[in-house]
Amino acid sequence: MSYLLSGIHIPLITPFTEAGELAADALEALAHSVLDEGAAGLVALGTTGEPATLDEAEKRAVTEICARVCRERGAALTVGAGGNDTRASVRALRELAGLPEATAALALVPSFTRPSPAGVLAHFTELAAHSPVPLIVYHIPYRTGQELDPDTLRRIAELPGVAGIKYAPGVLDQDAIAFLGDLPDDFAVLVGEDALLSPLLGLGAAGAVLASAHLCTGRFVELYEAWQAGDLAHARALGHRLAALSAAAFAEPNPTVIKGVLHALGRIPSAAVRLPLLPAGPAAVDRGVHQVKSIGGSER
């Protein structure tokens, strides 16, 4: 499996100033810091980055900053592109042809309109046919309302141009086990359900795209490497601790707690988010900071 679709990838937040403007310097520093701790790549304009509230100029700035950092560091860059409108998604993907640093595009399963499984398959068939970079499908049914069965996911995985899936099933059930137990060759499952990172790595996931890995990035990398090395005792113990951190990070709507913790630790200039999100409450932020300090730095 290519390193581009393995390891721990960080779907970067978009830091804002106290005045609510894009904090470009803080974004660049954060991008370097997670790579310093061993992250394999960055995701620009993922849902954690609040792209729905960014204007076009801000989206370009975020993408350019992430591209520059990945170019300098030789890291993978995945860019969030697309939505419910298949034609608009194709246009967004085609624009990535002008971004040579992009190694993949992250495309969400269409939400709210709730197409049939056949419609979802047709959507990704069209996207894959026109994308200049490999697609990573983002399956998160408790946000999209689309509970896709293992057979439909497998048919999507077999599409030419679809290289992987960011898999956030919500629960580890029989469907998840069936899907991971029968994957196409050269197809990567990247864990998108933060609290399930350890068990899904144990079931064969190739890596992860994790919002909570903004915090203690090196320890998440350490967990990934422990599973790769077959160090099961260490992986189990560390997995439990990081699951608790992930639970704290998602105690309020993402990325509010993560931004609050990063601000409290002095890594971004403010905890500001944009409406309709509201900043996380002090108790949730304090719990997150406590979890970070209890887990500590990497032992890699």
Order of alpha helices (4+ residues) and beta strands (2+ residues): beta-alpha-beta-alpha-beta-alpha-beta-alpha-beta-alpha-alpha-beta-alpha-beta-alpha-beta-alpha-alpha-alpha-alpha
